[in-house]
Amino acid sequence: MRRALRSWASRPTIALKVEGITDPGFVLGPSTLNLQPSTIFVVAGEVSGDIYAAHLVRELRRRDPSLSISGVGGPYLAAAGVSLFLDSSLWGTIGWLRAGQFMLVRKLLQIEREIRRARPDLLLVVDFAAFNLRLAERLDGLVPIVYYFPPMVSVRRGDRARKVARLGMRLLAAFRREAAAYEAAGADVVFVGHAALDLTKTRWTPRQARAHFGIPEDAPVIGLLPGSRVAEINAHLPVMIRAAELLQRKSPELRFLIPLASEQFRSLINKAVSSTKVPVHIVTEPYDAMAVSEVIVTATGTATLEAAVLAVPMIAVYRLPLLSWLIAHYVLTIRRAALPNILSGRDIVPELLQDRMTPEAIAAEVRRLLEDPARRRQMQADLREVASDLGAPGVVQRAADEVFAVLDRRRVAATSQGRIR
């Protein structure tokens, strides 16, 4: 069955052979079947998921403007035209044991009730692993599910891959190693690549970006990326600012950029930098900020992969609550945290985790990179190699293909059973 079932409401007629309909001349179309637009419910729980989900929604809507899409997300999904059932932009927590997770249980039950009421044609879940896996378990096959950015399983102990496989979702894996791990566990998985390949684009040339940010052309730039959760910003940014003060004391020509992960964090970041005399610029163009930086100091996570796509030398930092750190050591099979290091199996990027994440250690690592151009060039070459293994451009388009394929299969199944919406 070809994918011509898509966008029926906007097409005059579609000639198809459908199981149970033997007349080869039978024509399906909106005039004969009175078809309704397909409905999608999307759940994205954090800033990075909100961004990646929004780009996928825009591509889905570009191909089929009749789609009805509602769900859970933040400002990016709202701007993409999704009717938000709940705003999840401040749901992000760090670690396994956080008080905010009790609130998430209530939200989970609320979302489950809404999905059972609305019965969408498809549930699209994006990242936000613990929450979305539990949601899928509770729905127990009620609606077809596509999981964009499913949880990483190749770095964990236990049989999480098999548990995910048993849920029957269509998994759109961002990494080859994850696709292989899921396939070995019997999951319905396809490698689509990482959307950072498509989305990590600068707006300006370096000279234009410097002018826009108000930075002299000859001033070295250090990027500070504390994370995209309130808890991450609180844990990382004060340490980064103190490191910036140490660096600027010896190198007064340095300038510092803090790209906003989301506008909702502006007041929090303004408060953190208000007492420092270091020349810090808070900007809204993260990729241009990365691209003009000699070095960035970044929380581990998606930003490390985006920096790899841009080949920007970096230092990765992270600090978890102690109990969560101990649990991570028990659950994970690796001791690397930055995605370029995990994917390559090498220590490309220096990592300063937990008690090693001090202002003095950050400043020392930044100085080593600033004073060693050859080391920066080698890191850039290694990061380009990591980025080259993320798949081919067109990730969002391939993900959209998979979403429509699931919708088409559902529509065909309903057609053969006489249950056209």
Residue pairs with C-beta under 8 A, 6 or more apart in sequence:
1 16
1 408
1 409
1 412
3 404
3 405
3 408
4 11
4 14
4 16
5 14
5 16
5 407
5 408
5 411
5 412
6 63
6 64
6 404
6 407
6 408
7 63
7 64
7 65
7 66
8 14
8 28
8 29
8 30
8 33
8 35
9 30
9 35
9 36
9 37
9 66
10 64
10 65
10 66
11 29
11 30
12 29
13 27
13 28
13 29
13 31
14 27
14 28
14 29
15 25
15 26
15 27
15 28
16 26
16 27
16 28
17 24
18 26
18 28
18 412
18 415
18 416
19 412
19 416
20 416
20 418
28 415
33 420
35 420
35 421
36 421
37 64
37 66
37 67
37 68
38 64
38 66
38 67
38 68
38 121
38 122
38 407
38 411
39 67
39 68
39 69
39 70
39 118
39 120
39 121
39 122
40 60
40 67
40 68
40 69
40 70
40 71
40 120
40 121
40 122
40 123
40 124
40 403
40 407
41 69
41 70
41 71
41 85
41 114
41 115
41 118
41 120
41 122
41 123
41 124
41 143
42 53
42 57
42 69
42 70
42 71
42 72
42 73
42 77
42 82
42 123
42 124
42 125
42 126
43 71
43 72
43 73
43 88
43 111
43 123
43 124
43 125
43 126
43 128
43 131
43 132
43 135
44 50
44 52
44 53
44 71
44 72
44 73
44 74
44 77
44 88
44 125
44 126
44 127
44 128
45 72
45 88
45 91
45 92
45 126
45 127
45 128
45 131
45 132
46 88
46 91
46 92
46 127
46 128
46 228
46 229
47 74
47 76
47 89
47 92
47 228
47 229
47 261
47 262
48 127
48 228
48 301
48 302
49 73
49 126
49 127
49 128
49 149
50 73
50 74
50 75
50 76
50 77
50 88
50 89
51 76
51 199
52 126
52 127
52 148
52 149
52 195
52 199
53 73
53 76
53 77
53 124
53 126
53 148
54 73
54 76
54 77
54 79
54 80
54 82
55 80
55 195
55 198
55 199
55 396
56 124
56 126
56 148
56 195
56 396
56 399
56 400
56 403
57 69
57 77
57 80
57 81
57 82
58 80
58 81
59 396
59 397
59 399
59 400
60 67
60 69
60 400
60 403
60 404
61 67
61 69
61 80
61 81
63 400
63 404
64 404
69 81
69 82
69 83
70 82
70 83
70 84
70 85
70 118
70 120
71 77
71 82
71 83
71 84
71 85
71 124
72 84
72 85
72 86
72 87
72 88
72 107
72 111
73 82
73 84
73 87
73 88
73 89
74 87
74 88
74 89
74 262
75 89
75 262
75 263
75 264
77 84
78 84
78 87
85 111
85 114
86 107
86 110
86 111
88 107
88 128
89 262
89 264
90 230
90 264
91 100
91 103
91 104
91 107
91 128
91 131
92 228
92 229
92 230
92 231
92 232
93 100
93 101
93 104
93 229
93 231
94 229
94 231
94 232
94 235
94 320
94 321
94 324
95 320
95 321
95 323
95 324
95 325
95 327
96 323
96 324
96 327
96 328
97 321
97 323
97 324
97 327
98 231
98 321
98 324
104 131
108 131
108 134
108 135
108 138
111 135
112 135
112 138
112 139
115 123
115 139
115 142
115 143
116 139
116 142
119 142
119 143
120 143
121 143
121 144
121 407
121 410
121 411
121 421
122 143
122 144
122 145
122 146
122 403
122 406
122 407
122 410
123 136
123 139
123 143
123 144
123 145
123 146
124 145
124 146
124 148
124 403
125 132
125 135
125 136
125 145
125 146
125 147
125 148
125 169
126 132
126 147
126 148
126 149
127 148
127 149
129 150
129 151
132 147
133 151
133 164
133 167
136 145
136 147
136 167
136 169
137 167
139 145
141 168
144 170
144 406
144 407
144 409
144 410
145 167
145 168
145 169
145 170
146 169
146 170
146 172
146 402
146 403
146 406
147 169
147 170
147 171
147 172
148 172
148 399
149 172
149 174
150 164
150 169
150 171
150 172
150 173
150 178
150 182
150 189
151 160
151 164
152 175
152 178
153 160
153 161
153 164
153 178
153 181
153 182
153 185
154 175
154 177
154 178
154 180
154 181
155 332
155 333
155 334
155 342
156 331
156 332
156 333
157 330
157 331
157 332
157 333
158 331
159 185
161 181
161 182
161 184
161 185
161 187
162 185
162 186
164 171
164 182
164 185
164 187
165 182
165 185
165 186
165 187
165 188
168 188
169 187
169 188
170 188
170 189
170 190
170 402
170 406
171 182
171 187
171 188
171 189
171 190
172 189
172 190
172 192
172 398
172 399
172 402
173 179
173 182
173 189
173 190
173 191
173 192
174 192
174 193
174 194
174 195
174 390
174 395
175 191
175 194
175 343
175 390
176 191
176 389
176 391
177 343
179 189
179 190
179 191
182 189
183 189
190 402
191 391
192 391
192 395
192 398
192 399
192 402
193 390
193 391
193 392
193 394
193 395
193 398
194 305
194 390
194 391
194 395
195 395
195 396
195 399
196 302
196 305
196 306
196 309
196 390
197 309
197 387
197 390
197 391
197 392
197 393
197 395
198 393
198 394
198 395
198 396
199 396
200 287
200 306
200 309
200 310
201 287
202 209
202 285
202 287
202 288
202 291
202 310
203 209
203 285
203 287
203 288
204 212
204 285
204 288
206 291
206 292
207 217
209 285
209 288
209 289
209 291
209 292
210 216
210 217
210 221
210 292
212 285
212 288
213 257
213 281
213 283
213 288
213 289
213 292
214 281
215 221
215 255
215 257
215 281
215 292
216 255
218 253
219 253
219 254
219 255
220 251
220 253
220 254
220 255
220 294
220 370
221 254
221 255
221 256
221 257
221 292
221 293
221 294
222 244
222 247
222 254
222 255
222 256
222 257
222 293
222 294
222 295
222 296
222 297
222 366
223 256
223 257
223 258
223 259
223 289
223 290
223 293
223 295
223 296
223 297
223 298
223 312
224 237
224 240
224 241
224 244
224 256
224 257
224 258
224 280
224 296
224 297
224 298
225 258
225 259
225 261
225 286
225 290
225 296
225 297
225 298
225 299
225 303
226 232
226 233
226 235
226 236
226 237
226 240
226 258
226 269
226 299
227 233
227 235
227 236
227 261
227 299
227 301
227 303
228 261
228 262
228 265
228 301
228 302
228 303
230 265
230 268
232 299
233 265
233 268
233 269
233 272
234 268
235 319
236 299
236 317
236 318
236 319
236 357
237 258
237 269
237 272
237 273
238 272
239 317
239 319
239 357
239 358
239 359
239 362
240 297
240 317
240 359
240 362
241 272
241 273
241 276
241 278
241 280
242 359
243 297
243 359
243 360
243 362
243 363
243 366
244 254
244 256
244 276
244 278
244 280
245 276
245 277
245 278
245 359
246 359
246 360
246 363
247 254
247 363
247 366
247 367
248 254
248 256
248 278
248 279
250 367
251 370
254 279
255 279
255 281
256 278
256 279
256 280
256 281
257 280
257 281
257 283
257 289
257 292
257 293
258 269
258 273
258 280
258 281
258 282
258 283
258 289
259 282
259 283
259 284
259 285
259 286
259 289
259 290
260 266
260 269
260 282
260 283
260 284
260 286
261 286
263 284
266 282
269 282
270 282
273 280
273 282
283 289
286 303
286 306
287 306
287 310
290 296
290 306
290 307
290 310
290 312
291 310
291 312
293 312
294 313
294 369
294 370
294 376
295 312
295 313
295 314
295 315
295 366
295 369
295 370
295 376
296 303
296 307
296 312
296 313
296 314
296 315
297 314
297 315
297 317
297 362
297 366
298 304
298 307
298 314
298 315
298 316
298 317
299 316
299 317
299 318
300 316
300 317
300 318
300 337
300 338
300 339
300 351
300 353
301 339
302 339
304 314
304 316
304 338
304 339
304 340
304 349
305 339
305 340
305 386
305 390
307 314
307 383
308 339
308 340
308 383
308 384
308 386
308 387
309 387
309 390
311 380
311 381
311 383
311 384
311 387
312 380
312 383
313 369
313 376
313 379
313 380
313 383
314 338
314 349
314 379
315 349
315 350
315 351
315 352
315 362
315 365
315 366
315 369
316 337
316 338
316 341
316 349
316 350
316 351
316 352
317 351
317 352
317 353
317 357
317 362
318 337
318 351
318 353
318 354
318 357
319 353
319 354
319 357
320 328
320 354
325 354
334 342
336 342
336 347
336 351
337 351
337 353
338 348
338 349
338 351
340 348
340 349
340 382
340 383
340 386
341 347
341 348
341 349
341 351
343 386
343 389
344 382
344 385
344 386
346 382
348 379
348 382
348 383
348 386
349 379
349 383
350 365
352 358
352 361
352 362
352 365
368 375
369 375
369 376
369 379
411 420
414 420
414 421
